[in-house]
């Protein structure tokens, strides 16, 4: 097994699960390979779970509980980790994005981070009260490298095109950038029109991101005030995939989406704001 130190169990529930799995394994004098046989996984997978790179899922937690007669402790830990706020959500999400084959995003209020230009991101972070936004702007721009590797589908509500952020110049440049990125063969952008025909559709009260990779399956991410929730339970992730499908059914085709983005961009041709 790798000798990397365990994650700090005080960092969050997922870190505690990684720490506790290694503790229980070593207390029983078992190798990673032996634990892998218990949970139908490779030695490398056990190592990744113990190092916090991969997460223990409900099925494997149940196998551990049965083999070690824990009274369901691992299953309970995974359950509460899955429904709680994750302090390490951004680092975890970035790791999954870098390994992704497919990324699906719905944003009801703001242009998605993977499509943001620096000035737009900076204006958002400054408006949110962040005293020094620059490190976060740099990090956000770096994450956009996934646009060179993964297939990305983005659903934007019409409200995201019209909500003024920064200045008219920033909004024009931001929407022009969305149009430019949407020309890539691996990027699809759809807009959900703000009409009574669309109405109050599923997801209007919050965004969702689905990230799919060859080596980790699929995870979902939902954002909340001050943080976010990263979901790895297959059952819950499937529910968010259904939600995304229902939202996408409300979206305009690509060519009509481009027309709406262009129209919104032209509406920001008024006076400049410094």
C-alpha positions, 0 to 999 in steps of 0.5 A: 500500500502507498505510504502517503499520510491519510487525509486529515479526518478533521477536513470533513466526513469524506476525509474521515472515511478515508482515515478510518478505513486505513485505521481499520485495515491496519488494526486488522493487519490486512493488506490493501489487496486483502481489503480489495478482495472484500469490496471487489476492488483492486489494491490500487482502488483501496489505496486511492480511497485511503488517500482521499483520491476516490470515495467509498461508495454505498455498495463497498461500504456495505461489504466492509460492514458485513465482513468486519461486523461493524454494525453498519458504521461505514454505510452510515458514514457514507450516507451522511458524507453524501448528504452533507456539505463538503469543505473540500468540494472545489478541490474534489470537483476540479480533480473529477473535471480533469479526468472527465470525458463528459461534463454537463452543466446547468446554470440558472443565474450566471454564466458557467465558470468554465465559460467565464472570461477573466473580467466577468469572473473578477467582477463576480468575485468582487461583487460577492465581497471577496477581498482578493479575487485574483487567486480565484480568477487564476484558478477558475481560468486554469480549470477551463483547460477541460474544454480542450479534453472533454465533451461539454454540454452547457444549459444556460437560462436566458436570465444568465445572458441579461443579468448585468455583471461588471459593465456593458463591455464585460457583458459583450465580451463575455457573451462573445466568448460564449459564442466563440467557445460554442463553435468548438466541436466538443462544446454544445451550448443551449439557452432556456428561453425566459417565457411563459411557455417555459414557465417554472421548470425543474432546476430553476431554483439551483444549478447542477453539474454532472461529470462523467469519467472512465475511471470514476463513473459519474458524480453530480455537484450542486451549489449552495450559499457558501459552498457546494455538495458533491454527490457520488451515490449512483442512485442520487446521481441518476436522479440529477441526470434525470433532472438535467434531461428534463431541463434540457427538454426546455432548451432552444436548439443550438442555432436559436440559442446562438441567435438569442445570445447574439441579441443579448450581446447587442443589447449591451451596446449602451454607454460604457461603465468603467 
